Amino acid sequence: MEYRLSRHALDVMTERGIKEKWIRDTIQNPSLKHEKSSKEINLFSPIDENDNRCLKVVVNPVSMIVVTVYFDRNMRKRGCK
């Protein structure tokens, strides 16, 4: 799946130490997927290299732009495994 990173996503990757490989792996093989609307899909995956913290990748499926990425503390309790 082809995607581009928004300026915001690039900025928060640097600030939060998130690797592009983790984003790519989450997009290709999410452990959870929530379709919020026709313009927003939330993808989740635990990151082994980061103590199995749950990475959330927000993608606009129309433009295939990664809007934002962050570690979601609440999703570990909700089944991000």
N, C-alpha and C positions, 0 to 999 in steps of 0.2 A: 504494500500500500504506500503510495507516494504521499508525502506531506511536507509542509513548510512550517518553520517556526516563526511565530510572531516576534516582534521586538520585545514585547513583554515577556514571552516565554524564554527568550535568550537571556534577558536580564535576570530573571528569577533563577534560571539554571546556574548562572554564575554565583549569585548571592547565596543559594541554598546547596551548592555543591552537587547538583543533579547532572548525571552524565547523559549524553544524547543516546548512548546505547540502551540505557534503562528506558528511555522514552520509546525508542524503536521497538524494544522487546515488549513493552506494555501495549503498544498499538497492535503489534502482530499477534500477541497471545495474551490477552487480558484474562485475569482470573474472574473479574466481574465487569459487566458492561451495563450502564444505565443510559438509555436514550431519553434525555430530558425534553428535547423538542426536535423539530426537523433541522435545527441549526446548532444543536449542542449534544454531543455524546461524551459521557464521562467513562473513562476506562481506568481500571484499577489493577494493580499487580504488586505483590510483595517483592521487595528487592533484597535478595540474599546478602549482597555485599554491604547492605546498610541495615543490618540487624533485623531483616524481614519487615522493615517499615513499609507501609502501603503507599505506593506512588499513585497519585491521581493525575491523569492526563486529560485535559479538556480539549476536545477537537471539534471544529466546525466541519461537518461532513460534506457540506456543499463546496466550500473552498479548499478543504483538506489542509486547514491551518491549525496548528497547535496553538490554542489561545493562552493557556497557562498550565503549569505543572507544579505540584507540591506534594509533600508527604501529609497524608490525611490521618490524623491520630485516631479518629473515630471509626474508620473503616476496618481496622484490625479486629475490633469487637463485632463487626457486622459481616464477617466472612471473607475478608481479603486474605486468602491463604494460597 
